[in-house]
Amino acid sequence: MQAVLDDFPAYLEAFGYTVFLFLVSGVISLLIGTVLAAMRVGPVAVLRLVATVYVSLLRNTPLIIVFAFFAFTAPIFGIRFGWLDVSIGPFDFTAFFGAAVVSLSLYTSAFVCEALRSGVNAVPLGQAEAARALGLPFGGVMTQVVLPQAARASIPPLASVQIALLKNTSVAAVFGVGEAVSQMRSFNNDNADQRYTIALAFVIGYVVLVEVVSFFSARLEKRYRVTTA
Amino acid sequence: MSGSVLFDAPGPRTRVRHVLYSVAAGVVVLVALGAAAWRLYDADQFAGEKWEVFVTPDYVRIILLDGVVKTLQMAAASIAGAVVFGALFGIGKLSDHAWVRWPSWAVVELFRAIPVLLMMVFTWYALGPTGDNSFRAVVVALTVYNGAVLAEVLRAGVLAVPKGQSEAAYALGMRKSQVMVQVLVPQAVKIMLPAIISQCIVALKDTALGLYVLAPGLTFIYRQLYLEFNNRVPTMIVVAGLYIVINLLLTALANWAQRRYVGERRQLVVPMTGSADQRTV
């Protein structure tokens, strides 16, 4: 524990990167996932196919391979993150961070899509039928009637997906982002004799973060729960 | 609710519109794919010598034996361990004794909350960071994580067995342990089977994280191959393809198990775990 306490700013900074990765990728993955879900349940066959293929490819590939794609293969396609160089306080957001955000967002969006789709499936049939009977087109049925209800039913699975994302940010350690697990490894390298307490310190950090996300998702779920009379 | 409920059967004008959308979307997709293929071709990634290794018998053997088989071994060992771990703590969480229930709850919550990679790094350093221990580090990390998830699955599965079953068993004079072992668990296993198979997919995918602790398996072979032949792109396509094929097979198996053993009933939904239809990371 002494090693962590001696360099506590490094510990906090590492978790700072974890939180940044989580927040940025979380928002982007929710946006892409929503579009994908709409494509998957929509009337245009080609888009349905594209979304289905995308989701099953991303969901069945290990995250680390998605990371490797954006780190090594994407530059061949001209997708580079070298332009990214932002410093905020002690944090430097560089090409590694950009690649990590894109990998995490695209990977997580496939799971967001599935969570939303299970929410859409949970909306009673009569709702969509009533909306259609009122003459709403597909866009109207979705945005006015189905999605608002699906979003509520999706909160628990979406929270699981986001918590998984929070834990998955650790994979960025393999690709040069100085987040919590990579910091833990460098603490370990320097202080092999303290490995149990070092691990304990980082476990506490993750447990706190996961509990915070769970707390807010439980609040949201309670707030928006559909009460059936 | 299937997709078709969300929109009316299209009339002639809508059909034309949909065809236009389809064509536009199709063109965009084809152009994107074509551009990607052109870039790859331009970067010489389709050159024969970059792919030759995947049809060379010696290397195919290495990919299959040191890659696929090692990965499957790690995943299988982890799942076997996870089932034992899950059974222990899942039943622990259902115990009537608070001193068993609370520690089981704490263990399950703890191991579900920490990233697998952190657990891997920790175990690796605890065992001694050598090549021999990476395999064990991966298996231990995946066992405790997936075990914690399966503990939740088991608990939900046992609770999903109709109440009349345990009441009838108690009425026959069975003891608590008999009710659990002879009546509840056998029925719960059937309900749980699809969720367990889905968890195999999660374990299989997570074996790839072993790269960080120098563990064997597909990602290790991936590294070796592209270092030797300088063919990152073809190797990535092949390795990702292998993972995807194995996972799709497991998904099909989970769906089959769902139909065969659970039937039309809703799939077991457990927070922070997966089902064949909607599984988490």
Interface residues (C-beta under 8 A of the other chain):
Chain A: R40 V41 G42 P43 V44 A45 V46 L47 R48 V50 S56 L57 R59 N60 T61 P62 L63 I64 I65 A68 F69 F72 T73 I76 F77 G78 Y107 T108 F111 E114 A115 R117 S118 V120 N121 V123 P124 L125 A128 E129 R132 P137 F138 V141 M142 V146 P156 P157 A159 S160 V161 I163 A164 L165 K167 N168 T169 S170 V171 A173 V174 A180 V181 M184 R185 N188 A192 R195 Y196 A199 F202 V203 Y206 V207 V210 E211
Chain B: M1 G3 V5 L6 F7 D8 P10 H18 Y21 S22 A25 G26 V29 A36 R39 L40 A43 Q45 L110 A113 I114 P115 V116 L117 L118 V121 F122 Y125 A126 I201 K205 D206 T207 A208 L209 L211 Y212 T219 Y222 R232 V233 M236 V239 A240 Y243 I244 N247 L248 T251 P271 M272 T273 D277 Q278 R279 T280 V281
